Amino acid sequence: MKKALTAASVVLLLFVALAQSVWAFSDTKGHPNDAKIAALQKLGILSGSDAKSDHFDPNGKLTYAAGISMIVNGLGLNIDDIRFVKEPKVTDNFPNMKDDAWYAKSLIIAAMNDLNIPRETKANDPMTREQFAYHLMQGVLKMGDYAFIDMYLLLKDEADVNPSYMGNIQKMLLSGIAKLDDTQLFHPKDAITRGDAAGWLYDAMQFVNKNKPSEPPVDEQPFPLTDLKLTANAVNADANEVTITAQAPNPGYGMRIASISFEGDEAVIQVEPVYPDKDKQYAQVITEVKAVTYVSAAYKPVLGQNGANNGGGVSGATGDGESSGAASGSTGIIGSDGDSQND
């Protein structure tokens, strides 16, 4: 029951929609939310208020049917993950509504997504500011877990607010989706206008996309090689052959030189594992793997911390305990400039 569009795609669509004006409603010019209304129209979230599709009536009252449809469509709420024994009907939850009405699907989705609409609601009931704020934030909270500032904003007309709605109204204000007027009033019992509702919806969509819950970190593969050892043998007066050996879980693994860096008089050698071919099976027998390189005799070869990039590696082992990439990439003498001086 998450949003149908990805965060990135919705942000892009909103940007493109705001940049265009040719399809804007003819009666929203001069309204504070004109650009936001136009953006939502181009996304197919808003439609005209009557038979004239180019009229939005931004100062008109918002009905429950229109308001809930805006929230459901704007946030992309759905019931795709629910399997029903019988086809759901809007009258299952709202007996005063009609099953064949244009708003029926949106109200069914809203009920299944816990927007908490009163059962006795009628489609043409006007929505108040506190009602739209409450239901909109219910939809936002369905999109993910968000952190809100731990503070309480004082409203001069707090006594007029339905206590059941106050928590969501506070979240609307703290997130910047809704604002108090210059006298710190929220006007909770006033009917919300279509234009103000569109502005709140647009900002709610922006909030959801800008505060998309972070994906859980992907677990890194543990470094599979153990008992790493380094030996160096003089090839001639100018170069040493450096061999690094390690124990691997099975013969499918290999090892290669990842990098060589020079710190003072030391050549710090990092290695990384070559992982087994996923399409092959290997006997689980501890196997010795090795990698060879050549370093200038002017430097003392040492093994880097952990012997590798903590689990980083490449695919495609040769199956004999050595990496073909390591051999082919380590046949020259490595100097302090990192270049290979081939024999």
KOLPASE-32677 format. One record per residue (C-alpha): residue number from 1; residue in one letter; x, y, z. Coordinates in steps of 0.25 Angstrom, whole numbers, plus 5000, padded with zeros to 4 digits. Example, Ala and Ser with C-alpha at 12.3 -4.5 7.8 and 13.67 -1.06 7.14 Angstrom:
% KOLPASE-32677
+------+------+------+------+------+
| resi | resn |   xx |   yy |   zz |
+------+------+------+------+------+
|    1 |    A | 5049 | 4982 | 5031 |
|    2 |    S | 5055 | 4996 | 5029 |
+------+------+------+------+------+
***
This chain:
% KOLPASE-32677
+------+------+------+------+------+
| resi | resn |   xx |   yy |   zz |
+------+------+------+------+------+
|    1 |    M | 5000 | 5000 | 5000 |
|    2 |    K | 5012 | 5009 | 4997 |
|    3 |    K | 5012 | 5020 | 4987 |
|    4 |    A | 5011 | 5016 | 4972 |
|    5 |    L | 5022 | 5025 | 4967 |
|    6 |    T | 5036 | 5025 | 4972 |
|    7 |    A | 5041 | 5038 | 4980 |
|    8 |    A | 5051 | 5042 | 4968 |
|    9 |    S | 5040 | 5040 | 4958 |
|   10 |    V | 5030 | 5049 | 4965 |
|   11 |    V | 5040 | 5060 | 4968 |
|   12 |    L | 5043 | 5060 | 4953 |
|   13 |    L | 5029 | 5061 | 4949 |
|   14 |    L | 5026 | 5072 | 4959 |
|   15 |    F | 5038 | 5080 | 4954 |
|   16 |    V | 5033 | 5078 | 4940 |
|   17 |    A | 5019 | 5081 | 4943 |
|   18 |    L | 5023 | 5094 | 4950 |
|   19 |    A | 5032 | 5098 | 4938 |
|   20 |    Q | 5020 | 5098 | 4929 |
|   21 |    S | 5007 | 5106 | 4929 |
|   22 |    V | 5000 | 5104 | 4916 |
|   23 |    W | 4990 | 5094 | 4922 |
|   24 |    A | 4987 | 5102 | 4935 |
|   25 |    F | 4973 | 5104 | 4939 |
|   26 |    S | 4967 | 5117 | 4934 |
|   27 |    D | 4962 | 5122 | 4948 |
|   28 |    T | 4974 | 5120 | 4957 |
|   29 |    K | 4983 | 5132 | 4952 |
|   30 |    G | 4986 | 5140 | 4964 |
|   31 |    H | 4983 | 5130 | 4974 |
|   32 |    P | 4995 | 5127 | 4984 |
|   33 |    N | 4995 | 5113 | 4980 |
|   34 |    D | 4994 | 5115 | 4965 |
|   35 |    A | 5007 | 5108 | 4961 |
|   36 |    K | 5004 | 5096 | 4971 |
|   37 |    I | 4990 | 5094 | 4965 |
|   38 |    A | 4996 | 5094 | 4951 |
|   39 |    A | 5006 | 5084 | 4955 |
|   40 |    L | 4996 | 5075 | 4961 |
|   41 |    Q | 4987 | 5076 | 4949 |
|   42 |    K | 4998 | 5072 | 4939 |
|   43 |    L | 5000 | 5060 | 4948 |
|   44 |    G | 4986 | 5056 | 4946 |
|   45 |    I | 4983 | 5058 | 4961 |
|   46 |    L | 4973 | 5070 | 4960 |
|   47 |    S | 4962 | 5072 | 4950 |
|   48 |    G | 4952 | 5082 | 4948 |
|   49 |    S | 4941 | 5086 | 4958 |
|   50 |    D | 4929 | 5084 | 4948 |
|   51 |    A | 4926 | 5081 | 4933 |
|   52 |    K | 4936 | 5092 | 4930 |
|   53 |    S | 4949 | 5084 | 4931 |
|   54 |    D | 4957 | 5097 | 4931 |
|   55 |    H | 4951 | 5103 | 4943 |
|   56 |    F | 4956 | 5098 | 4957 |
|   57 |    D | 4949 | 5108 | 4966 |
|   58 |    P | 4960 | 5109 | 4976 |
|   59 |    N | 4952 | 5118 | 4986 |
|   60 |    G | 4941 | 5108 | 4986 |
|   61 |    K | 4938 | 5098 | 4997 |
|   62 |    L | 4944 | 5084 | 4996 |
|   63 |    T | 4935 | 5072 | 4997 |
|   64 |    Y | 4939 | 5059 | 5004 |
|   65 |    A | 4938 | 5051 | 4991 |
|   66 |    A | 4948 | 5061 | 4984 |
|   67 |    G | 4957 | 5063 | 4996 |
|   68 |    I | 4959 | 5048 | 4999 |
|   69 |    S | 4961 | 5046 | 4984 |
|   70 |    M | 4972 | 5056 | 4984 |
|   71 |    I | 4979 | 5050 | 4995 |
|   72 |    V | 4979 | 5036 | 4990 |
|   73 |    N | 4983 | 5040 | 4976 |
|   74 |    G | 4994 | 5050 | 4980 |
|   75 |    L | 5000 | 5040 | 4990 |
|   76 |    G | 4998 | 5028 | 4981 |
|   77 |    L | 4991 | 5020 | 4992 |
|   78 |    N | 4986 | 5006 | 4987 |
|   79 |    I | 4981 | 4993 | 4992 |
|   80 |    D | 4990 | 4985 | 4982 |
|   81 |    D | 4995 | 4976 | 4994 |
|   82 |    I | 4982 | 4972 | 4999 |
|   83 |    R | 4974 | 4960 | 4994 |
|   84 |    F | 4959 | 4960 | 4996 |
|   85 |    V | 4949 | 4949 | 4998 |
|   86 |    K | 4939 | 4957 | 4991 |
|   87 |    E | 4940 | 4970 | 4983 |
|   88 |    P | 4940 | 4982 | 4993 |
|   89 |    K | 4929 | 4992 | 4992 |
|   90 |    V | 4929 | 5006 | 4996 |
|   91 |    T | 4916 | 5004 | 5004 |
|   92 |    D | 4923 | 4993 | 5012 |
|   93 |    N | 4929 | 5005 | 5020 |
|   94 |    F | 4921 | 5017 | 5016 |
|   95 |    P | 4906 | 5013 | 5015 |
|   96 |    N | 4903 | 5028 | 5011 |
|   97 |    M | 4911 | 5027 | 4998 |
|   98 |    K | 4909 | 5020 | 4984 |
|   99 |    D | 4916 | 5008 | 4979 |
|  100 |    D | 4916 | 5012 | 4965 |
|  101 |    A | 4920 | 5027 | 4968 |
|  102 |    W | 4933 | 5033 | 4962 |
|  103 |    Y | 4939 | 5034 | 4976 |
|  104 |    A | 4936 | 5020 | 4980 |
|  105 |    K | 4950 | 5014 | 4977 |
|  106 |    S | 4957 | 5025 | 4985 |
|  107 |    L | 4948 | 5024 | 4997 |
|  108 |    I | 4950 | 5008 | 4997 |
|  109 |    I | 4966 | 5011 | 4997 |
|  110 |    A | 4965 | 5021 | 5007 |
|  111 |    A | 4957 | 5012 | 5017 |
|  112 |    M | 4967 | 5001 | 5015 |
|  113 |    N | 4979 | 5011 | 5017 |
|  114 |    D | 4974 | 5015 | 5031 |
|  115 |    L | 4970 | 5030 | 5027 |
|  116 |    N | 4960 | 5028 | 5038 |
|  117 |    I | 4948 | 5034 | 5031 |
|  118 |    P | 4935 | 5034 | 5039 |
|  119 |    R | 4925 | 5023 | 5035 |
|  120 |    E | 4914 | 5033 | 5033 |
|  121 |    T | 4921 | 5042 | 5024 |
|  122 |    K | 4914 | 5047 | 5011 |
|  123 |    A | 4921 | 5049 | 4998 |
|  124 |    N | 4917 | 5064 | 4997 |
|  125 |    D | 4920 | 5067 | 5011 |
|  126 |    P | 4929 | 5079 | 5012 |
|  127 |    M | 4942 | 5077 | 5018 |
|  128 |    T | 4948 | 5086 | 5029 |
|  129 |    R | 4962 | 5090 | 5030 |
|  130 |    E | 4964 | 5081 | 5042 |
|  131 |    Q | 4958 | 5069 | 5035 |
|  132 |    F | 4966 | 5070 | 5022 |
|  133 |    A | 4979 | 5072 | 5030 |
|  134 |    Y | 4976 | 5060 | 5039 |
|  135 |    H | 4973 | 5051 | 5027 |
|  136 |    L | 4985 | 5056 | 5018 |
|  137 |    M | 4994 | 5053 | 5030 |
|  138 |    Q | 4989 | 5040 | 5032 |
|  139 |    G | 4992 | 5037 | 5017 |
|  140 |    V | 5006 | 5043 | 5019 |
|  141 |    L | 5009 | 5034 | 5031 |
|  142 |    K | 5005 | 5022 | 5022 |
|  143 |    M | 5016 | 5025 | 5013 |
|  144 |    G | 5027 | 5022 | 5023 |
|  145 |    D | 5033 | 5026 | 5037 |
|  146 |    Y | 5037 | 5040 | 5038 |
|  147 |    A | 5044 | 5048 | 5049 |
|  148 |    F | 5037 | 5060 | 5054 |
|  149 |    I | 5043 | 5071 | 5063 |
|  150 |    D | 5039 | 5069 | 5077 |
|  151 |    M | 5032 | 5081 | 5080 |
|  152 |    Y | 5017 | 5086 | 5082 |
|  153 |    L | 5012 | 5098 | 5074 |
|  154 |    L | 5002 | 5107 | 5081 |
|  155 |    L | 4990 | 5111 | 5073 |
|  156 |    K | 4981 | 5122 | 5078 |
|  157 |    D | 4969 | 5115 | 5074 |
|  158 |    E | 4973 | 5101 | 5080 |
|  159 |    A | 4960 | 5100 | 5088 |
|  160 |    D | 4953 | 5099 | 5074 |
|  161 |    V | 4961 | 5087 | 5070 |
|  162 |    N | 4956 | 5073 | 5071 |
|  163 |    P | 4966 | 5067 | 5081 |
|  164 |    S | 4966 | 5054 | 5072 |
|  165 |    Y | 4972 | 5063 | 5060 |
|  166 |    M | 4982 | 5071 | 5068 |
|  167 |    G | 4994 | 5061 | 5067 |
|  168 |    N | 4993 | 5061 | 5052 |
|  169 |    I | 4991 | 5076 | 5051 |
|  170 |    Q | 5003 | 5078 | 5059 |
|  171 |    K | 5011 | 5069 | 5049 |
|  172 |    M | 5005 | 5077 | 5038 |
|  173 |    L | 5010 | 5090 | 5044 |
|  174 |    L | 5024 | 5084 | 5049 |
|  175 |    S | 5027 | 5079 | 5035 |
|  176 |    G | 5023 | 5092 | 5028 |
|  177 |    I | 5012 | 5086 | 5020 |
|  178 |    A | 5002 | 5095 | 5027 |
|  179 |    K | 5004 | 5108 | 5034 |
|  180 |    L | 4996 | 5117 | 5044 |
|  181 |    D | 4992 | 5131 | 5039 |
|  182 |    D | 4998 | 5144 | 5044 |
|  183 |    T | 4990 | 5143 | 5057 |
|  184 |    Q | 4994 | 5129 | 5060 |
|  185 |    L | 4980 | 5123 | 5057 |
|  186 |    F | 4978 | 5110 | 5049 |
|  187 |    H | 4963 | 5112 | 5047 |
|  188 |    P | 4960 | 5097 | 5049 |
|  189 |    K | 4945 | 5098 | 5047 |
|  190 |    D | 4945 | 5106 | 5034 |
|  191 |    A | 4942 | 5099 | 5021 |
|  192 |    I | 4956 | 5097 | 5014 |
|  193 |    T | 4956 | 5103 | 5000 |
|  194 |    R | 4960 | 5095 | 4988 |
|  195 |    G | 4972 | 5103 | 4986 |
|  196 |    D | 4977 | 5102 | 5000 |
|  197 |    A | 4975 | 5087 | 5000 |
|  198 |    A | 4983 | 5086 | 4987 |
|  199 |    G | 4994 | 5094 | 4993 |
|  200 |    W | 4995 | 5085 | 5005 |
|  201 |    L | 4995 | 5073 | 4996 |
|  202 |    Y | 5006 | 5078 | 4987 |
|  203 |    D | 5015 | 5081 | 5000 |
|  204 |    A | 5011 | 5067 | 5006 |
|  205 |    M | 5016 | 5060 | 4993 |
|  206 |    Q | 5029 | 5068 | 4994 |
|  207 |    F | 5031 | 5065 | 5008 |
|  208 |    V | 5029 | 5050 | 5005 |
|  209 |    N | 5039 | 5050 | 4994 |
|  210 |    K | 5049 | 5059 | 5001 |
|  211 |    N | 5049 | 5050 | 5014 |
|  212 |    K | 5048 | 5037 | 5008 |
|  213 |    P | 5052 | 5026 | 5018 |
|  214 |    S | 5066 | 5022 | 5016 |
|  215 |    E | 5068 | 5008 | 5011 |
|  216 |    P | 5074 | 4998 | 5021 |
|  217 |    P | 5089 | 4996 | 5018 |
|  218 |    V | 5093 | 4985 | 5010 |
|  219 |    D | 5101 | 4975 | 5018 |
|  220 |    E | 5115 | 4974 | 5013 |
|  221 |    Q | 5121 | 4960 | 5010 |
|  222 |    P | 5131 | 4956 | 5021 |
|  223 |    F | 5145 | 4956 | 5017 |
|  224 |    P | 5147 | 4941 | 5014 |
|  225 |    L | 5162 | 4940 | 5014 |
|  226 |    T | 5170 | 4936 | 5027 |
|  227 |    D | 5184 | 4934 | 5031 |
|  228 |    L | 5190 | 4944 | 5021 |
|  229 |    K | 5205 | 4944 | 5020 |
|  230 |    L | 5215 | 4952 | 5012 |
|  231 |    T | 5229 | 4947 | 5007 |
|  232 |    A | 5239 | 4955 | 4999 |
|  233 |    N | 5251 | 4949 | 4991 |
|  234 |    A | 5261 | 4957 | 4983 |
|  235 |    V | 5260 | 4955 | 4968 |
|  236 |    N | 5273 | 4964 | 4966 |
|  237 |    A | 5279 | 4976 | 4973 |
|  238 |    D | 5267 | 4985 | 4968 |
|  239 |    A | 5255 | 4977 | 4971 |
|  240 |    N | 5248 | 4967 | 4980 |
|  241 |    E | 5238 | 4957 | 4977 |
|  242 |    V | 5226 | 4958 | 4987 |
|  243 |    T | 5217 | 4946 | 4990 |
|  244 |    I | 5205 | 4947 | 4998 |
|  245 |    T | 5198 | 4934 | 5003 |
|  246 |    A | 5185 | 4932 | 5010 |
|  247 |    Q | 5175 | 4921 | 5014 |
|  248 |    A | 5161 | 4921 | 5006 |
|  249 |    P | 5149 | 4913 | 5009 |
|  250 |    N | 5149 | 4905 | 4997 |
|  251 |    P | 5157 | 4904 | 4983 |
|  252 |    G | 5147 | 4913 | 4976 |
|  253 |    Y | 5153 | 4925 | 4983 |
|  254 |    G | 5165 | 4933 | 4978 |
|  255 |    M | 5173 | 4945 | 4982 |
|  256 |    R | 5179 | 4957 | 4975 |
|  257 |    I | 5187 | 4970 | 4977 |
|  258 |    A | 5177 | 4981 | 4979 |
|  259 |    S | 5187 | 4993 | 4981 |
|  260 |    I | 5201 | 4997 | 4985 |
|  261 |    S | 5203 | 5010 | 4992 |
|  262 |    F | 5216 | 5016 | 4997 |
|  263 |    E | 5217 | 5021 | 5011 |
|  264 |    G | 5232 | 5026 | 5014 |
|  265 |    D | 5241 | 5014 | 5011 |
|  266 |    E | 5229 | 5004 | 5011 |
|  267 |    A | 5221 | 4998 | 5000 |
|  268 |    V | 5207 | 4995 | 5006 |
|  269 |    I | 5201 | 4984 | 4998 |
|  270 |    Q | 5186 | 4982 | 4999 |
|  271 |    V | 5180 | 4969 | 4994 |
|  272 |    E | 5165 | 4965 | 4991 |
|  273 |    P | 5158 | 4952 | 4989 |
|  274 |    V | 5153 | 4947 | 4976 |
|  275 |    Y | 5140 | 4940 | 4979 |
|  276 |    P | 5135 | 4926 | 4973 |
|  277 |    D | 5127 | 4925 | 4961 |
|  278 |    K | 5113 | 4925 | 4966 |
|  279 |    D | 5109 | 4914 | 4955 |
|  280 |    K | 5119 | 4904 | 4960 |
|  281 |    Q | 5120 | 4895 | 4973 |
|  282 |    Y | 5133 | 4894 | 4980 |
|  283 |    A | 5137 | 4884 | 4991 |
|  284 |    Q | 5137 | 4891 | 5005 |
|  285 |    V | 5152 | 4889 | 5007 |
|  286 |    I | 5162 | 4899 | 5012 |
|  287 |    T | 5171 | 4903 | 5001 |
|  288 |    E | 5183 | 4912 | 5000 |
|  289 |    V | 5183 | 4924 | 4990 |
|  290 |    K | 5193 | 4933 | 4986 |
|  291 |    A | 5197 | 4946 | 4979 |
|  292 |    V | 5210 | 4950 | 4974 |
|  293 |    T | 5216 | 4964 | 4970 |
|  294 |    Y | 5229 | 4971 | 4969 |
|  295 |    V | 5234 | 4983 | 4977 |
|  296 |    S | 5246 | 4992 | 4976 |
|  297 |    A | 5257 | 4987 | 4986 |
|  298 |    A | 5257 | 5002 | 4991 |
|  299 |    Y | 5244 | 4999 | 4998 |
|  300 |    K | 5240 | 4989 | 5009 |
|  301 |    P | 5228 | 4981 | 5005 |
|  302 |    V | 5217 | 4981 | 5016 |
|  303 |    L | 5203 | 4975 | 5016 |
|  304 |    G | 5192 | 4986 | 5017 |
|  305 |    Q | 5182 | 4985 | 5029 |
|  306 |    N | 5173 | 4973 | 5028 |
|  307 |    G | 5180 | 4969 | 5015 |
|  308 |    A | 5169 | 4975 | 5007 |
|  309 |    N | 5157 | 4985 | 5005 |
|  310 |    N | 5149 | 4978 | 5016 |
|  311 |    G | 5142 | 4968 | 5007 |
|  312 |    G | 5143 | 4975 | 4994 |
|  313 |    G | 5146 | 4966 | 4983 |
|  314 |    V | 5144 | 4963 | 4968 |
|  315 |    S | 5137 | 4951 | 4962 |
|  316 |    G | 5143 | 4940 | 4953 |
|  317 |    A | 5153 | 4931 | 4960 |
|  318 |    T | 5162 | 4922 | 4952 |
|  319 |    G | 5158 | 4910 | 4961 |
|  320 |    D | 5173 | 4907 | 4964 |
|  321 |    G | 5174 | 4916 | 4976 |
|  322 |    E | 5180 | 4928 | 4968 |
|  323 |    S | 5174 | 4939 | 4961 |
|  324 |    S | 5177 | 4940 | 4946 |
|  325 |    G | 5175 | 4955 | 4948 |
|  326 |    A | 5186 | 4956 | 4959 |
|  327 |    A | 5196 | 4949 | 4951 |
|  328 |    S | 5194 | 4957 | 4938 |
|  329 |    G | 5194 | 4970 | 4946 |
|  330 |    S | 5206 | 4967 | 4954 |
|  331 |    T | 5218 | 4964 | 4945 |
|  332 |    G | 5226 | 4977 | 4946 |
|  333 |    I | 5234 | 4984 | 4956 |
|  334 |    I | 5226 | 4994 | 4964 |
|  335 |    G | 5233 | 5007 | 4967 |
|  336 |    S | 5228 | 5019 | 4976 |
|  337 |    D | 5221 | 5025 | 4964 |
|  338 |    G | 5212 | 5012 | 4963 |
|  339 |    D | 5217 | 5009 | 4949 |
|  340 |    S | 5221 | 4995 | 4945 |
|  341 |    Q | 5235 | 4995 | 4939 |
|  342 |    N | 5234 | 4982 | 4930 |
|  343 |    D | 5246 | 4973 | 4928 |
+------+------+------+------+------+
***
